[in-house]
Every structure is written in structure tokens, then in C-alpha cells.
Amino acid sequence: MREILTLSRRGLLVAGRGMAALAALQPAAPRRAWAQPRFATSPFTLGVASGDPWPDGMVLWTRLAPAPLEGGGMPMLAVPVTWELAEDAAFQRILRQGEALARPELGHSLHVELTGLPAGSSFHYRFRAGGWESPVGRTRTAPAAEAAPGRLRFVNAGCQNYEHGFFSAWRHVAEEDDLDFVFHYGDYIYEGGPRGGQPRRHNSAEVYSLEAYRNRYALYKLDPDLAAAQAAHPFLPSFDDHEVDNDWAGPFSEEDGSRRDRPAVPPELFALRKQAAFQAWYEHMPLRPSQLPRGPEILAYRGLRFGRLLEVSVLDTRSFRTRQPCGGATAASCPARDDPAAQMIGPAQEAWLAGRLRPGRARWSLLAQQVPMLQRDTGSEAPRYAMDKWDGYPAARDRLFAAAQESGLQGLAVVSGDVHAAWAGTLLRDFARPERGAVGVEFTATSISSGGDGSEQTPATPRILARNPHLAFFNNRRGYTLHEVTEAVLTARFRAVAEVSRPGAAREERGHFAVEHGRAALNPA
């Protein structure tokens, strides 16, 4: 118990979350606790997960929910849960063990933060409560800060609309060997109500309340393929828009009047929805206690390091952006798009990131974020851009690219998602003036299921690739992207499944690219 208190306080102080948040996480025994809980059915229906690996530790997660689609089915009491971390799957060589409290204020979720573990090592973990044992999870620590690992392997994936199809791609992620982490770029859930004619069905009308968000996460986490992936590898969770509401921006929602079928929602009311959404997201992700939301706000951007080989900056491209220009959606440019003060990640996050985009910190610098940075002109005659992506905020993108180029940074790579298709391309310092050179490369992962079965191409594919010569690849199947990093090369393999309308689709490969360090260019591998 003392270990958990110490680590939680350390994480909170490092993140500058303040003493109020720290006091809320004190693990002293509450006045109302279930000292000897007993459950008629397993409370570990939502599985286990681990996340945010550091060289000396990580977060272990589970949530007690014997009736997962009915609010969890737990009494309003804190429940003691024991945990074990072992070197082997049979738990013959247990390294650490302890007890934590699953509290009703956090939906009986647990975020056990461990430190003091050997770097670059693999482990198995499990939980016990009320006579039941959780599934066994696998996790690992990052390499030591000054280590020079020969290679790292990670997956980029997200956009998993439950109604649109089955999560077969997650089963294939679970079966990938030796992953250091999985970056989930967002859209873990979709907030909307059920629609007819889909392979699967959401469990309620559109979600607004904390309990409704909890039940929606439970529906998704009950999927066996997703559960297998989260038990197999440590995750770096992020969020995009559907964890709250489609295309929300900063304090604003899509419902503020930009959609004709809905009345305007004042920002102060939208903040109530954000508060419920962020609490539910935190409760269901393997996040550190320092990322506990404070009302409708959350500090989700953060940095991780994997030896001297890779530095990862996880960005938040939703919470601090200004409104989408030109009416949102995909549109021709307008004066608002050229606003030099437009924000995509906000001044504080922008300054934090600029401090990280410097040579010498690691061989490769990875920006793990949500929406494509690549310019994608989709017009047939006049240019048209997706205003919800970085294309809607060219001034913010220019500031980021200028910081990277002026610092002399080499080895910049960006991973993203959101658009339900796989893309790859070169990030030009100025897309209108290619002679100014490139600052990095980007790989956009397709969706796990969103958009349905998909296709190899779309009717517009040839035109879009011709209008955007910096784009090297497009595929419209579902799946994920597997990356491997060495000192000399970063590679990307676009993994796909032929269909999501039925479960069990085999894994296929649709593209393979390599990037040499110091040369921001894509080479077919």
C-alpha cells in the first residue's frame, strides 16, 4: 500500500497536478469498505491492460464489473484487490505483489503504478478479488534511458466503431511478437446510438451521462479480440473526438449549431458532457494517476522515452484547438483558415513540443497523435481540405514544422489515424514550395472497423494522389500499422483484413515502406 501511495504522489507532483488531486488519490482505508468481498460471478469481465511503460515500471489496469452493461453491478463500497507481477506466465517467480482499493468514485477501476523494475524486461500480471482471478496479462518496461536497443517494434491503431464490424484486427495485434507498445490514437468508443443495417449494435441511445459512457466502454471491452490485444501488450492510450462527441474542438462540440439536426449547446453545458466522458475514458484506460481528469479538463499529452533510440511525444489535438474554419468538414479554403493565431494543440503544448523537437535527445522522434498532418487536397478543380485535420490549421502546422527544421532535427516521424484509411507521405516544410525540403514522414493507420469492409481504393484515389505528389500510399481496407525502428531505418507495414462484416478475417499486408535516418523520404521495402 505504501508503494502505491508513494508512486501516485510522485506522478502527480511531476505532472504538476496539485495537492487537491493528490488528496483525492490517498489510499488510506475509507470508512465504508467491503473487507471480505464475495462475487457470484467474475468481477473481471472487462479484462486487464497495462500502459505507459517507463524504464522502471508501468501502469497495471483492471475494473471490477460483474454486471458490466448495467453500470458495473458493484456496491457503493471500496473493494480491496490484490495484484501480482511475475517473470513467468505460471507465476512461479513472483517479483512484486500488493493490494489496492477499487473505489466507487472511479467505477471500481484500478490504476496500479509500479516503479523499481528492471528496464527492458517482460512480465506477467494478474489481479484477485472476491474469490476470483483475472485473466493474465503481459507487459514490459522500456529500455533504460541511456540504452541503445537494437530495435523497437510498435503498432499504431484506433477508430473501432462497434457497429461497423468485428475487431479481428485486434486479434492479429495480440499475436504480433515482441511489441514494445501499442499506440491507440483514439476513437476507442463511438458515442452515437444504434443504427440499423450494421453487423453489430450499440447498447443504448447516444451517451451523455457517466453511467452511459461506462456502459459503452464496457460493451467495447467485452469484445474478445480487443481484450486479447490489451492483455498482450502495453498501450499508450490517447483520445480523439468520439470518446466525447464527433468533431468537438476545445470547449466546443459539433452540437453547437454546426449540425442542422441539433440545437446549439452552450460551452458550459458541453463541459458537463466532457466531464463524464473524460472520467469514463480515464476509468477504462491504463493511465497513470497523474492523468486523473479535473472536471472537464485532462492533461493527456505526455512524453516517453525508449532508450537512446526513440522518443515518443503523445499529443492532444482536441482539447486546445480553436474552432474548425470554413464551416468544418471538407471544404474550399476561406480567410479563417489562414488565421495566423489558429491553434491545433494550444500554446502550452506547442511550447512543450518545441522543446522536445531537438537533435540529440534520441535517434528518432515520434509524434503520436490523432489526425493527419499531411496535406491532402481532395478537390477536383479548386483545392478542398478536411478542416478537422491539420489541413484546417496550416499556421499551427507551419509553426511546428519551422521548429523542427530550425533545430536541425533528423529522424522525425508522425503517426496518426482518424480518417479510416491508410496513408503514407512526406511532410514538406511548405507544401506549396517543395523546394524548401522535407521535415519528416507520416504514416496514417486505417481503422480497426470504422467504415465497414472498405476497398482497396476509391474512385477518387488516382486524382488525390496526382494532386498530392508528397503522398506515396493509400489503402481503404481496415487494419493497423506495424512499425519497426533501428538506428538506421524506420519501417511501416500496413496490415489489413479483407472484411469486418464477419469475424475471423485473416491478416493481409498492403504496403511496406522504409525510411532511412536523415532522409525524409519513403522507400518501398
MARSE-618725 format. One record per residue (C-alpha): x negated, y negated, z negated; chain; residue in one letter; residue number from 1. Coordinates in Angstrom, 3 decimals, padded with zeros to 6 digits. Example, Ala and Ser with C-alpha at 12.3 -4.5 7.8 and 13.67 -1.06 7.14 Angstrom:
R        x        y        z dotor drense papa
R -012.300  004.500 -007.800     A      A    1
R -013.670  001.060 -007.140     A      S    2
//
This chain:
R        x        y        z dotor drense papa
R  000.000  000.000  000.000     A      M    1
R -002.810 -002.390 -000.843     A      R    2
R -004.345 -001.742  002.559     A      E    3
R -001.171 -002.790  004.361     A      I    4
R -000.883 -005.970  002.309     A      L    5
R -004.479 -006.955  002.970     A      T    6
R -004.249 -006.336  006.679     A      L    7
R -000.955 -008.124  007.093     A      S    8
R -002.292 -011.181  005.273     A      R    9
R -005.430 -011.142  007.435     A      R   10
R -003.435 -011.011  010.629     A      G   11
R -001.101 -013.760  009.518     A      L   12
R -003.852 -016.126  008.475     A      L   13
R -005.862 -015.536  011.626     A      V   14
R -002.817 -016.354  013.721     A      A   15
R -002.030 -019.426  011.608     A      G   16
R  001.496 -018.291  010.880     A      R   17
R  001.606 -019.876  007.442     A      G   18
R  002.331 -018.780  003.919     A      M   19
R  006.082 -018.601  004.437     A      A   20
R  005.724 -015.794  006.960     A      A   21
R  003.175 -014.119  004.718     A      L   22
R  005.504 -014.163  001.742     A      A   23
R  008.247 -012.584  003.838     A      A   24
R  005.994 -009.597  004.543     A      L   25
R  004.806 -008.898  000.992     A      Q   26
R  005.181 -005.151  000.457     A      P   27
R  005.942 -005.276 -003.254     A      A   28
R  008.758 -002.865 -004.118     A      A   29
R  012.142 -004.547 -003.676     A      P   30
R  014.872 -004.422 -006.303     A      R   31
R  017.017 -002.224 -004.047     A      R   32
R  015.105  000.706 -002.571     A      A   33
R  016.055  004.238 -001.677     A      W   34
R  013.498  006.082 -003.794     A      A   35
R  014.220  009.635 -002.550     A      Q   36
R  015.974  009.323  000.803     A      P   37
R  017.584  012.334  002.486     A      R   38
R  018.950  012.336  006.035     A      F   39
R  021.350  014.823  007.570     A      A   40
R  019.746  014.238  010.973     A      T   41
R  016.339  012.963  012.017     A      S   42
R  015.835  009.222  011.492     A      P   43
R  013.053  009.230  014.128     A      F   44
R  015.351  009.234  017.145     A      T   45
R  013.544  006.262  018.727     A      L   46
R  010.161  007.933  018.723     A      G   47
R  006.794  006.402  017.899     A      V   48
R  004.424  003.934  019.521     A      A   49
R  001.112  002.198  018.943     A      S   50
R -000.198 -001.090  020.197     A      G   51
R -002.736 -003.908  020.412     A      D   52
R -005.886 -001.798  019.935     A      P   53
R -008.809 -003.609  018.316     A      W   54
R -012.281 -002.116  017.889     A      P   55
R -011.448 -001.153  014.316     A      D   56
R -007.725 -000.467  014.418     A      G   57
R -004.291 -000.821  015.926     A      M   58
R -000.584 -001.013  015.023     A      V   59
R  001.488  002.140  014.446     A      L   60
R  005.230  001.742  015.035     A      W   61
R  008.482  003.548  014.425     A      T   62
R  012.029  002.641  013.444     A      R   63
R  014.404  004.657  011.270     A      L   64
R  017.696  005.093  013.134     A      A   65
R  019.665  008.315  012.526     A      P   66
R  022.596  006.735  014.427     A      A   67
R  020.620  004.712  016.970     A      P   68
R  023.521  003.419  019.087     A      L   69
R  025.566  002.393  016.055     A      E   70
R  023.277 -000.201  014.524     A      G   71
R  020.863  002.469  013.328     A      G   72
R  023.049  004.127  010.735     A      G   73
R  020.835  003.146  007.797     A      M   74
R  021.940  001.832  004.380     A      P   75
R  021.015 -001.702  003.369     A      M   76
R  018.079 -000.412  001.354     A      L   77
R  014.332 -000.398  001.855     A      A   78
R  013.070  003.112  002.555     A      V   79
R  009.550  004.433  001.855     A      P   80
R  007.927  006.098  004.853     A      V   81
R  004.626  007.941  004.789     A      T   82
R  002.191  007.946  007.694     A      W   83
R -000.899  009.912  008.656     A      E   84
R -003.721  009.272  011.129     A      L   85
R -005.817  012.262  012.176     A      A   86
R -008.643  013.162  014.537     A      E   87
R -006.707  016.134  015.922     A      D   88
R -003.141  016.895  017.024     A      A   89
R -002.786  019.634  014.371     A      A   90
R -003.625  017.131  011.588     A      F   91
R -006.343  019.330  010.148     A      Q   92
R -008.743  016.364  009.955     A      R   93
R -006.740  013.503  008.454     A      I   94
R -008.650  010.225  008.375     A      L   95
R -006.100  007.914  006.776     A      R   96
R -002.700  008.147  005.159     A      Q   97
R -000.407  005.818  003.315     A      G   98
R  003.105  004.638  002.613     A      E   99
R  005.028  001.668  003.974     A      A  100
R  008.527  000.285  003.461     A      L  101
R  011.060  000.267  006.274     A      A  102
R  013.118 -002.797  005.422     A      R  103
R  016.728 -003.502  006.394     A      P  104
R  015.826 -007.116  007.266     A      E  105
R  013.797 -005.738  010.201     A      L  106
R  016.196 -002.978  011.227     A      G  107
R  014.132 -000.432  009.258     A      H  108
R  011.250 -000.809  011.711     A      S  109
R  007.630 -000.309  010.670     A      L  110
R  004.519 -002.084  011.919     A      H  111
R  001.604 -000.427  010.118     A      V  112
R -001.554 -002.404  010.841     A      E  113
R -004.780 -000.418  010.395     A      L  114
R -008.407 -001.549  010.340     A      T  115
R -011.695  000.009  009.367     A      G  116
R -011.537  002.753  012.006     A      L  117
R -014.401  003.784  014.326     A      P  118
R -014.487  001.921  017.618     A      A  119
R -013.790  003.597  020.946     A      G  120
R -012.161  006.634  019.333     A      S  121
R -008.929  008.583  019.844     A      S  122
R -006.472  009.581  017.113     A      F  123
R -003.114  011.224  016.479     A      H  124
R -000.485  009.847  014.102     A      Y  125
R  002.933  010.664  012.654     A      R  126
R  005.480  009.460  010.099     A      F  127
R  007.606  011.233  007.473     A      R  128
R  010.790  010.133  005.714     A      A  129
R  013.730  011.840  004.021     A      G  130
R  012.538  015.355  004.733     A      G  131
R  011.966  014.693  008.449     A      W  132
R  008.816  014.313  010.541     A      E  133
R  008.441  012.034  013.555     A      S  134
R  007.059  013.076  016.924     A      P  135
R  003.265  012.948  017.094     A      V  136
R  001.706  010.003  018.893     A      G  137
R -001.739  009.495  020.397     A      R  138
R -003.646  006.250  020.160     A      T  139
R -007.150  004.831  020.283     A      R  140
R -009.315  001.940  019.232     A      T  141
R -011.004 -000.442  021.661     A      A  142
R -014.774 -000.216  022.226     A      P  143
R -016.963 -002.182  019.842     A      A  144
R -017.303 -005.872  020.674     A      A  145
R -020.898 -005.542  021.929     A      E  146
R -020.465 -002.101  023.506     A      A  147
R -020.909 -001.561  027.242     A      A  148
R -018.398  001.160  028.154     A      P  149
R -018.978  002.860  031.480     A      G  150
R -015.342  002.432  032.459     A      R  151
R -011.901  001.443  031.211     A      L  152
R -008.533  002.619  032.526     A      R  153
R -005.182  000.895  032.044     A      F  154
R -001.675  000.743  033.520     A      V  155
R  000.467 -002.285  034.360     A      N  156
R  004.230 -001.619  034.372     A      A  157
R  007.642 -003.094  033.496     A      G  158
R  011.117 -004.010  034.811     A      C  159
R  013.056 -000.947  033.697     A      Q  160
R  016.758 -001.559  034.288     A      N  161
R  018.507  001.426  032.685     A      Y  162
R  021.492  001.216  035.002     A      E  163
R  019.423  001.142  038.192     A      H  164
R  017.852  004.547  037.722     A      G  165
R  015.782  007.040  035.802     A      F  166
R  012.407  006.308  034.231     A      F  167
R  010.475  009.088  035.991     A      S  168
R  007.523  006.755  036.489     A      A  169
R  007.063  006.560  032.715     A      W  170
R  006.675  010.346  032.582     A      R  171
R  003.831  010.035  035.059     A      H  172
R  002.274  007.266  032.965     A      V  173
R  002.439  009.603  029.956     A      A  174
R  000.496  012.193  031.962     A      E  175
R -002.267  009.799  033.055     A      E  176
R -005.586  010.795  031.497     A      D  177
R -007.705  008.680  029.207     A      D  178
R -005.858  005.351  029.322     A      L  179
R -007.242  002.620  027.106     A      D  180
R -003.907  000.788  027.122     A      F  181
R -000.651  000.166  028.956     A      V  182
R  000.286 -003.455  029.588     A      F  183
R  004.076 -003.825  029.629     A      H  184
R  004.650 -007.101  031.423     A      Y  185
R  008.277 -007.394  030.344     A      G  186
R  011.940 -006.735  031.103     A      D  187
R  011.856 -003.835  028.669     A      Y  188
R  015.643 -004.086  028.428     A      I  189
R  018.271 -005.787  030.576     A      Y  190
R  020.824 -007.831  028.731     A      E  191
R  023.818 -007.504  031.048     A      G  192
R  026.955 -005.428  030.706     A      G  193
R  027.728 -002.288  032.682     A      P  194
R  028.296 -002.430  036.422     A      R  195
R  029.943  000.250  038.494     A      G  196
R  028.273  002.496  041.028     A      G  197
R  024.934  002.817  039.206     A      Q  198
R  023.036  006.015  038.280     A      P  199
R  023.364  005.203  034.550     A      R  200
R  025.468  002.891  032.419     A      R  201
R  024.719  000.269  029.793     A      H  202
R  026.250  000.881  026.378     A      N  203
R  028.064 -002.438  025.860     A      S  204
R  029.064 -005.732  027.366     A      A  205
R  026.346 -008.377  027.704     A      E  206
R  024.374 -008.632  024.482     A      V  207
R  024.229 -011.736  022.296     A      Y  208
R  024.080 -010.607  018.654     A      S  209
R  021.210 -008.986  016.795     A      L  210
R  023.095 -005.721  016.417     A      E  211
R  023.947 -005.646  020.122     A      A  212
R  020.309 -006.241  021.069     A      Y  213
R  019.250 -003.488  018.641     A      R  214
R  021.689 -001.056  020.219     A      N  215
R  020.478 -001.962  023.697     A      R  216
R  016.847 -001.288  022.723     A      Y  217
R  017.955  001.996  021.176     A      A  218
R  019.612  003.052  024.442     A      L  219
R  016.374  002.443  026.332     A      Y  220
R  014.132  004.061  023.729     A      K  221
R  016.269  007.207  023.767     A      L  222
R  015.052  007.798  027.317     A      D  223
R  012.644  010.783  027.033     A      P  224
R  010.265  009.589  029.759     A      D  225
R  009.788  006.168  028.193     A      L  226
R  009.402  007.776  024.763     A      A  227
R  006.708  010.095  026.133     A      A  228
R  004.700  007.208  027.590     A      A  229
R  004.843  005.176  024.385     A      Q  230
R  003.755  008.163  022.314     A      A  231
R  000.878  008.961  024.682     A      A  232
R -000.967  005.616  024.919     A      H  233
R -001.363  002.307  023.053     A      P  234
R  000.717 -000.503  024.569     A      F  235
R  000.144 -004.233  024.947     A      L  236
R  003.755 -005.464  024.889     A      P  237
R  004.867 -008.713  026.446     A      S  238
R  008.281 -010.064  027.425     A      F  239
R  009.785 -011.729  030.466     A      D  240
R  013.319 -013.053  030.866     A      D  241
R  015.740 -010.123  030.463     A      H  242
R  014.716 -009.494  026.866     A      E  243
R  016.707 -012.704  026.261     A      V  244
R  018.631 -013.888  029.332     A      D  245
R  017.944 -013.907  033.048     A      N  246
R  015.598 -016.676  034.236     A      D  247
R  015.508 -018.550  030.941     A      W  248
R  012.886 -021.264  030.701     A      A  249
R  011.610 -022.802  027.472     A      G  250
R  014.620 -023.875  025.408     A      P  251
R  016.909 -023.445  028.414     A      F  252
R  018.928 -020.481  029.655     A      S  253
R  020.290 -019.597  033.054     A      E  254
R  023.640 -020.223  031.390     A      E  255
R  023.052 -023.963  031.011     A      D  256
R  025.105 -024.627  034.113     A      G  257
R  022.837 -023.387  036.899     A      S  258
R  025.215 -020.458  037.446     A      R  259
R  028.691 -021.291  038.635     A      R  260
R  030.330 -018.345  036.898     A      D  261
R  029.355 -019.529  033.414     A      R  262
R  029.893 -022.663  031.347     A      P  263
R  026.978 -024.744  030.156     A      A  264
R  025.322 -023.590  026.925     A      V  265
R  023.617 -026.282  024.813     A      P  266
R  019.981 -025.550  023.876     A      P  267
R  020.845 -025.366  020.175     A      E  268
R  023.291 -022.529  020.892     A      L  269
R  020.882 -020.770  023.215     A      F  270
R  018.358 -020.880  020.351     A      A  271
R  020.673 -018.605  018.366     A      L  272
R  020.576 -016.041  021.148     A      R  273
R  016.780 -016.321  021.393     A      K  274
R  016.511 -015.759  017.648     A      Q  275
R  018.458 -012.491  017.855     A      A  276
R  016.609 -011.398  020.999     A      A  277
R  013.120 -012.056  019.654     A      F  278
R  013.837 -010.345  016.353     A      Q  279
R  015.081 -007.247  018.198     A      A  280
R  012.057 -007.324  020.527     A      W  281
R  009.682 -007.518  017.580     A      Y  282
R  011.514 -004.742  015.767     A      E  283
R  011.095 -002.366  018.708     A      H  284
R  007.524 -003.147  019.797     A      M  285
R  004.172 -002.073  018.258     A      P  286
R  003.279 -005.664  017.376     A      L  287
R  001.205 -006.981  014.521     A      R  288
R  002.974 -008.629  011.554     A      P  289
R  001.342 -011.908  012.595     A      S  290
R  003.711 -011.958  015.583     A      Q  291
R  006.855 -011.908  013.487     A      L  292
R  009.211 -014.458  015.109     A      P  293
R  010.163 -017.589  013.232     A      R  294
R  013.756 -018.244  014.202     A      G  295
R  013.982 -018.722  017.975     A      P  296
R  010.196 -019.083  018.376     A      E  297
R  007.498 -016.452  018.653     A      I  298
R  003.737 -016.523  019.198     A      L  299
R  003.343 -013.801  021.830     A      A  300
R  000.240 -014.922  023.715     A      Y  301
R -002.962 -013.407  022.381     A      R  302
R -006.400 -012.126  023.322     A      G  303
R -008.000 -008.692  023.144     A      L  304
R -011.479 -007.524  023.999     A      R  305
R -012.742 -004.162  025.227     A      F  306
R -016.469 -004.382  024.638     A      G  307
R -018.523 -006.487  026.999     A      R  308
R -016.651 -005.044  029.962     A      L  309
R -013.158 -006.557  029.761     A      L  310
R -011.449 -009.467  028.045     A      E  311
R -007.655 -009.488  028.193     A      V  312
R -005.527 -012.611  027.794     A      S  313
R -001.853 -011.726  027.329     A      V  314
R  000.172 -014.773  028.414     A      L  315
R  003.678 -016.000  027.655     A      D  316
R  005.102 -017.584  030.811     A      T  317
R  008.629 -018.119  029.441     A      R  318
R  008.596 -019.910  026.109     A      S  319
R  006.774 -023.115  027.050     A      F  320
R  007.670 -023.755  030.687     A      R  321
R  009.694 -026.659  031.975     A      T  322
R  012.889 -026.075  033.924     A      R  323
R  012.633 -024.336  037.289     A      Q  324
R  012.630 -027.008  040.035     A      P  325
R  014.725 -027.281  043.176     A      C  326
R  017.744 -025.538  041.662     A      G  327
R  015.800 -022.406  040.779     A      G  328
R  015.971 -019.158  042.766     A      A  329
R  014.254 -019.164  046.183     A      T  330
R  014.432 -022.493  047.962     A      A  331
R  012.653 -025.064  050.083     A      A  332
R  010.297 -027.353  048.232     A      S  333
R  011.609 -030.551  046.660     A      C  334
R  009.998 -033.529  044.852     A      P  335
R  010.480 -031.888  041.426     A      A  336
R  008.204 -029.022  042.471     A      R  337
R  005.334 -031.500  042.855     A      D  338
R  005.648 -032.881  039.321     A      D  339
R  002.053 -033.068  038.021     A      P  340
R  003.298 -032.724  034.438     A      A  341
R  005.175 -029.462  035.079     A      A  342
R  004.346 -026.728  032.568     A      Q  343
R  004.261 -022.969  033.020     A      M  344
R  002.504 -021.914  029.819     A      I  345
R  002.515 -025.204  027.888     A      G  346
R -000.387 -027.465  026.808     A      P  347
R -001.451 -025.433  023.746     A      A  348
R -001.562 -022.102  025.563     A      Q  349
R -003.204 -023.766  028.568     A      E  350
R -005.998 -025.152  026.379     A      A  351
R -006.421 -021.783  024.642     A      W  352
R -006.697 -020.040  028.011     A      L  353
R -009.148 -022.588  029.425     A      A  354
R -011.449 -021.796  026.512     A      G  355
R -011.385 -018.132  027.497     A      R  356
R -011.954 -018.627  031.228     A      L  357
R -015.685 -018.999  030.837     A      R  358
R -018.584 -016.856  032.036     A      P  359
R -020.467 -014.740  029.525     A      G  360
R -017.511 -013.694  027.384     A      R  361
R -017.062 -010.378  029.243     A      A  362
R -017.887 -008.919  032.628     A      R  363
R -014.239 -009.076  033.783     A      W  364
R -011.496 -011.439  032.645     A      S  365
R -007.933 -010.109  032.940     A      L  366
R -004.844 -012.334  032.754     A      L  367
R -001.991 -010.024  031.785     A      A  368
R  001.225 -011.921  032.441     A      Q  369
R  004.723 -011.717  033.846     A      Q  370
R  005.395 -013.427  037.184     A      V  371
R  003.245 -013.582  040.349     A      P  372
R  000.632 -016.303  040.639     A      M  373
R  000.093 -015.535  044.304     A      L  374
R  001.714 -017.984  046.709     A      Q  375
R  004.473 -016.189  048.593     A      R  376
R  006.040 -018.297  051.325     A      D  377
R  009.120 -016.297  052.337     A      T  378
R  010.585 -018.799  054.813     A      G  379
R  011.249 -018.039  058.450     A      S  380
R  010.515 -021.584  059.670     A      E  381
R  010.139 -024.078  056.814     A      A  382
R  008.387 -022.771  053.674     A      P  383
R  010.512 -021.294  050.899     A      R  384
R  009.290 -020.304  047.453     A      Y  385
R  010.603 -018.419  044.426     A      A  386
R  010.918 -021.254  041.930     A      M  387
R  010.978 -018.983  038.880     A      D  388
R  007.413 -017.812  039.623     A      K  389
R  004.129 -019.747  039.582     A      W  390
R  005.121 -020.962  043.068     A      D  391
R  007.603 -023.239  041.315     A      G  392
R  004.836 -024.798  039.223     A      Y  393
R  001.914 -025.499  041.604     A      P  394
R  000.438 -028.221  039.360     A      A  395
R  000.180 -025.797  036.433     A      A  396
R -001.360 -023.162  038.695     A      R  397
R -003.831 -025.700  040.061     A      D  398
R -004.966 -026.658  036.553     A      R  399
R -005.585 -023.005  035.710     A      L  400
R -007.491 -022.324  038.938     A      F  401
R -009.543 -025.504  038.528     A      A  402
R -010.586 -024.465  035.023     A      A  403
R -011.676 -021.048  036.268     A      A  404
R -013.593 -022.340  039.284     A      Q  405
R -015.287 -025.234  037.494     A      E  406
R -016.518 -022.953  034.728     A      S  407
R -018.225 -020.653  037.215     A      G  408
R -016.205 -017.644  036.057     A      L  409
R -016.700 -014.466  038.065     A      Q  410
R -014.564 -011.338  037.830     A      G  411
R -011.133 -012.918  037.306     A      L  412
R -008.192 -010.580  037.875     A      A  413
R -004.483 -011.146  037.278     A      V  414
R -001.783 -008.533  036.764     A      V  415
R  001.913 -009.349  036.928     A      S  416
R  005.339 -007.937  037.772     A      G  417
R  008.946 -009.215  037.736     A      D  418
R  009.669 -009.075  041.488     A      V  419
R  010.488 -005.332  041.786     A      H  420
R  007.887 -004.705  044.480     A      A  421
R  004.146 -004.120  044.603     A      A  422
R  001.921 -006.882  045.964     A      W  423
R -001.822 -007.478  046.117     A      A  424
R -003.716 -010.510  047.267     A      G  425
R -006.453 -013.066  046.804     A      T  426
R -005.922 -016.092  044.572     A      L  427
R -007.127 -019.086  046.580     A      L  428
R -008.246 -022.248  044.850     A      R  429
R -005.920 -024.102  047.249     A      D  430
R -003.540 -022.009  049.351     A      F  431
R -003.223 -024.871  051.852     A      A  432
R -007.014 -025.111  052.228     A      R  433
R -008.547 -021.605  052.234     A      P  434
R -011.998 -023.087  052.809     A      E  435
R -012.047 -024.118  049.145     A      R  436
R -012.628 -020.486  048.269     A      G  437
R -011.052 -017.903  046.011     A      A  438
R -010.945 -017.785  042.211     A      V  439
R -009.786 -014.195  041.717     A      G  440
R -007.419 -011.450  042.764     A      V  441
R -003.928 -010.419  041.688     A      E  442
R -002.120 -007.093  041.535     A      F  443
R  001.641 -007.235  041.035     A      T  444
R  003.175 -003.990  039.842     A      A  445
R  006.517 -002.866  041.169     A      T  446
R  009.387 -001.995  038.832     A      S  447
R  009.919  001.221  036.905     A      I  448
R  013.551  001.378  038.053     A      S  449
R  014.929 -002.115  038.713     A      S  450
R  016.229 -002.438  042.251     A      G  451
R  017.033  001.238  042.698     A      G  452
R  015.255  003.648  045.019     A      D  453
R  013.769  000.948  047.218     A      G  454
R  011.985  001.479  050.516     A      S  455
R  008.516  001.383  051.996     A      E  456
R  009.020 -002.087  053.485     A      Q  457
R  011.793 -004.623  054.005     A      T  458
R  012.888 -006.326  057.238     A      P  459
R  011.077 -009.477  056.118     A      A  460
R  007.758 -007.779  055.280     A      T  461
R  005.906 -008.422  058.583     A      P  462
R  006.942 -012.081  058.607     A      R  463
R  005.932 -012.689  054.993     A      I  464
R  002.530 -011.042  055.379     A      L  465
R  001.910 -013.061  058.556     A      A  466
R  002.804 -016.347  056.818     A      R  467
R  000.588 -015.500  053.825     A      N  468
R -002.785 -014.204  055.064     A      P  469
R -004.108 -014.048  051.499     A      H  470
R -001.639 -011.202  050.836     A      L  471
R -003.104 -007.777  051.569     A      A  472
R -000.424 -005.317  050.449     A      F  473
R  003.304 -004.876  049.909     A      F  474
R  005.405 -001.857  048.979     A      N  475
R  009.023 -001.707  047.858     A      N  476
R  009.089  001.650  046.030     A      R  477
R  009.384  001.977  042.252     A      R  478
R  006.415  002.919  040.049     A      G  479
R  003.420  001.308  038.343     A      Y  480
R -000.205  000.306  038.934     A      T  481
R -003.210  002.199  037.586     A      L  482
R -006.439  000.207  037.164     A      H  483
R -009.999  001.272  036.506     A      E  484
R -012.789 -001.122  035.560     A      V  485
R -016.550 -000.588  035.729     A      T  486
R -019.336 -003.118  035.623     A      E  487
R -019.432 -003.271  039.411     A      A  488
R -015.851 -002.657  040.563     A      V  489
R -012.213 -003.090  039.559     A      L  490
R -009.774 -000.771  041.348     A      T  491
R -005.996 -000.633  041.650     A      A  492
R -003.894  002.358  042.635     A      R  493
R -000.234  001.726  043.376     A      F  494
R  001.629  004.772  042.060     A      R  495
R  005.185  005.273  043.334     A      A  496
R  008.146  007.615  043.039     A      V  497
R  010.351  008.387  046.023     A      A  498
R  013.599  007.832  044.123     A      E  499
R  015.020  006.784  040.775     A      V  500
R  018.653  007.611  041.522     A      S  501
R  017.884  011.141  040.330     A      R  502
R  015.469  012.207  037.570     A      P  503
R  012.189  014.029  038.013     A      G  504
R  010.753  012.423  041.170     A      A  505
R  007.158  013.354  041.943     A      A  506
R  004.336  010.832  041.825     A      R  507
R  003.008  009.475  045.108     A      E  508
R  000.277  006.974  045.986     A      E  509
R  000.998  003.974  048.188     A      R  510
R -002.151  001.880  048.066     A      G  511
R -005.704  001.835  046.699     A      H  512
R -007.896 -001.262  046.519     A      F  513
R -011.317 -002.102  045.116     A      A  514
R -012.728 -005.492  044.091     A      V  515
R -016.468 -005.989  043.731     A      E  516
R -017.571 -008.145  040.840     A      H  517
R -018.469 -011.618  042.076     A      G  518
R -016.492 -011.232  045.314     A      R  519
R -012.829 -012.224  045.002     A      A  520
R -011.671 -010.078  047.895     A      A  521
R -009.601 -006.900  048.261     A      L  522
R -011.180 -003.893  049.932     A      N  523
R -009.015 -000.878  050.858     A      P  524
R -010.528  002.080  049.000     A      A  525
//
